[in-house]
């Protein structure tokens, strides 16, 4: 059977207009760090290309050598900025720091990543030199589904940051997390689906607003 972590993990479920609180277990990701506007930054473009090239090579390695097939997961990113208003109001992407990432199954080991990375060339994986496998432990989070252009996320994030989280007596911790469920090259901006996630502290998970 082919493993599909999107269907198995509760953390990949979200609904538009619903802010859900949940505890997310530690998960394993391919990661590449960078900064700047993702729409214009060559570094972000190179990171995305490298992640996809590596992810598919790992899938084939797993199927061939480990006899465990799985669905390649969607692109994700962690975002941060010294001024959180750059996310919710000004949307000044030039001031953003990011980590592009893709989830891999827990049976993928560092040695598998090293083998695949060393097999790829700079044309297919231009950022392979800074690729790493790392565990992300986000703990308690609030998340919702945004449907529409990435540039229209501001009002949803303002509600999350300024109403929903304080309304539960919680505070933000960690980095803003986005999961891109569609390929923007093949999807109209109005139909893009993105899970917006924010780690929080100060209360237990469970329930929705």
C-alpha positions as CSV (number, residue, x, y, z in Angstrom):
1,X,0.0,0.0,0.0
2,X,1.1,3.6,-0.6
3,X,1.2,5.8,2.5
4,X,-0.5,9.2,2.2
5,X,0.4,11.3,5.3
6,X,-2.0,14.0,4.2
7,X,-4.8,11.5,5.0
8,X,-3.2,9.9,8.0
9,X,-2.2,13.0,10.0
10,X,-4.9,15.1,11.6
11,X,-2.7,18.2,11.3
12,X,-3.3,18.3,7.5
13,X,-7.1,18.8,8.0
14,X,-8.5,22.4,8.1
15,X,-11.7,24.2,7.2
16,X,-12.2,27.7,6.0
17,X,-13.6,30.0,8.6
18,X,-12.8,27.5,11.4
19,X,-9.9,28.1,13.8
20,X,-9.0,24.7,15.2
21,X,-6.7,24.1,18.1
22,X,-4.6,20.9,18.1
23,X,-1.5,19.3,19.4
24,X,0.9,18.4,16.6
25,X,3.5,15.7,17.2
26,X,7.2,16.0,16.2
27,X,7.5,15.5,12.4
28,X,10.4,15.1,10.0
29,X,11.0,17.6,7.2
30,X,13.5,18.4,4.5
31,X,14.4,22.1,5.1
32,X,16.1,25.0,3.4
33,X,16.5,28.5,5.0
34,X,16.4,31.9,3.2
35,X,15.0,35.4,3.3
36,X,13.3,37.9,1.0
37,X,10.2,38.1,-1.2
38,X,9.3,34.5,-2.3
39,X,7.9,36.0,-5.6
40,X,11.2,37.5,-6.7
41,X,13.9,35.7,-4.7
42,X,16.1,33.4,-6.7
43,X,17.0,31.7,-3.4
44,X,13.3,30.7,-2.8
45,X,13.0,29.4,-6.3
46,X,16.1,27.3,-5.9
47,X,14.9,26.0,-2.5
48,X,11.6,24.9,-3.9
49,X,13.3,23.2,-6.9
50,X,15.7,21.4,-4.6
51,X,13.0,20.2,-2.2
52,X,10.9,18.7,-5.0
53,X,13.9,17.0,-6.7
54,X,15.0,15.6,-3.4
55,X,11.6,14.5,-2.3
56,X,10.9,12.5,-5.4
57,X,14.3,10.8,-5.4
58,X,13.7,9.8,-1.8
59,X,10.3,8.4,-2.7
60,X,11.8,6.3,-5.4
61,X,14.6,5.1,-3.1
62,X,12.1,4.2,-0.4
63,X,10.0,2.2,-2.9
64,X,12.9,0.4,-4.5
65,X,15.1,-0.3,-1.5
66,X,12.8,-0.2,1.6
67,X,9.7,-1.5,-0.2
68,X,7.7,1.4,1.3
69,X,5.9,3.7,-1.2
70,X,4.4,7.0,-0.2
71,X,2.8,10.1,-1.7
72,X,5.2,13.1,-1.9
73,X,3.9,15.8,0.4
74,X,3.0,19.4,-0.5
75,X,5.4,22.3,-0.2
76,X,5.3,24.1,3.1
77,X,7.0,27.1,4.6
78,X,7.8,28.7,8.0
79,X,7.7,32.5,8.0
80,X,9.0,35.1,10.4
81,X,9.8,38.8,10.6
82,X,11.0,41.2,13.2
83,X,7.8,43.1,12.6
84,X,4.7,40.9,12.6
85,X,2.7,43.7,10.9
86,X,4.6,42.8,7.7
87,X,2.5,39.6,7.7
88,X,-0.9,41.1,8.5
89,X,-1.0,44.7,7.3
90,X,1.8,45.9,5.1
91,X,2.6,42.4,3.7
92,X,6.1,43.6,3.1
93,X,7.6,40.3,1.8
94,X,11.1,41.7,1.4
95,X,11.3,41.7,5.2
96,X,10.4,38.1,5.6
97,X,12.7,35.2,6.7
98,X,11.6,31.8,5.6
99,X,12.3,28.1,5.8
100,X,10.9,26.1,2.8
101,X,10.1,22.5,3.9
102,X,8.5,19.2,2.9
103,X,7.4,16.5,5.2
104,X,8.9,13.0,4.8
105,X,7.9,9.7,6.5
106,X,9.6,8.9,9.7
107,X,11.4,6.0,8.2
108,X,13.5,8.3,5.9
109,X,16.9,8.5,7.6
110,X,19.7,11.1,7.3
111,X,21.8,8.7,5.3
112,X,19.0,8.4,2.7
113,X,18.9,12.2,2.4
114,X,22.7,12.3,2.1
115,X,22.8,9.7,-0.7
116,X,20.0,11.4,-2.7
117,X,21.5,14.9,-2.2
118,X,24.9,13.7,-3.3
119,X,23.4,12.0,-6.4
120,X,21.6,15.2,-7.6
121,X,23.4,17.9,-9.6
122,X,23.2,21.6,-9.1
123,X,20.9,22.0,-12.1
124,X,18.2,19.9,-10.6
125,X,18.9,20.9,-7.0
126,X,20.7,24.2,-6.9
127,X,20.3,24.6,-3.1
128,X,21.3,21.0,-2.2
129,X,24.3,22.3,-0.3
130,X,22.1,23.9,2.4
131,X,19.4,21.2,2.5
132,X,18.9,19.4,5.8
133,X,16.6,16.8,7.4
134,X,15.2,18.1,10.7
135,X,12.5,17.3,13.2
136,X,10.0,20.1,13.8
137,X,8.1,20.0,17.2
138,X,5.4,22.7,17.1
139,X,3.3,21.4,19.9
140,X,0.0,23.2,20.4
141,X,-1.2,25.2,17.4
142,X,-4.2,27.0,15.9
143,X,-4.9,26.6,12.2
144,X,-7.4,27.3,9.6
145,X,-7.9,27.0,5.8
146,X,-7.5,30.0,3.6
147,X,-9.1,29.8,0.1
148,X,-7.8,32.4,-2.3
149,X,-4.7,34.3,-3.3
150,X,-1.7,34.2,-0.9
151,X,-1.9,38.1,-1.0
152,X,-5.4,37.9,0.6
153,X,-4.3,36.1,3.8
154,X,-3.9,39.3,5.8
155,X,-7.5,39.6,7.2
156,X,-7.5,35.9,8.2
157,X,-4.1,36.3,9.9
158,X,-5.2,39.4,11.7
159,X,-8.3,37.6,13.1
160,X,-6.1,34.7,14.2
161,X,-3.4,36.8,15.8
162,X,-5.6,39.6,17.3
163,X,-8.9,37.9,18.1
164,X,-8.8,34.1,18.2
165,X,-5.5,33.5,20.0
166,X,-5.9,36.3,22.7
167,X,-9.5,35.2,23.1
168,X,-8.3,31.8,24.3
169,X,-5.8,33.5,26.7
170,X,-2.9,32.3,24.6
171,X,0.1,33.9,23.1
172,X,2.0,33.1,19.8
173,X,5.2,31.2,19.9
174,X,7.3,29.8,17.1
175,X,7.0,30.7,13.5
176,X,4.0,31.2,11.2
177,X,3.5,28.0,9.2
178,X,1.8,27.6,5.8
179,X,0.9,24.4,3.9
180,X,0.3,24.9,0.2
181,X,-2.3,22.3,-0.9
182,X,-2.4,23.3,-4.6
183,X,0.2,23.9,-7.2
184,X,0.0,27.7,-8.0
185,X,1.2,27.1,-11.5
186,X,-1.9,25.0,-12.2
187,X,-4.5,26.7,-10.0
188,X,-6.4,29.9,-10.3
189,X,-5.4,32.3,-7.4
190,X,-9.1,32.4,-6.2
191,X,-9.0,28.6,-5.8
192,X,-5.7,28.2,-4.0
193,X,-6.0,26.3,-0.6
194,X,-3.5,27.1,2.1
195,X,-3.5,25.8,5.7
196,X,-2.4,28.7,8.0
197,X,-0.9,27.5,11.3
198,X,0.4,29.3,14.3
199,X,2.1,27.6,17.3
200,X,0.7,29.0,20.6
201,X,1.3,28.6,24.3
202,X,-0.8,29.1,27.4
203,X,-3.6,26.6,27.0
204,X,-4.4,23.0,26.0
205,X,-5.3,22.0,22.5
206,X,-8.8,21.0,21.4
207,X,-11.9,22.6,20.1
208,X,-12.4,25.4,17.5
209,X,-13.5,29.0,17.2
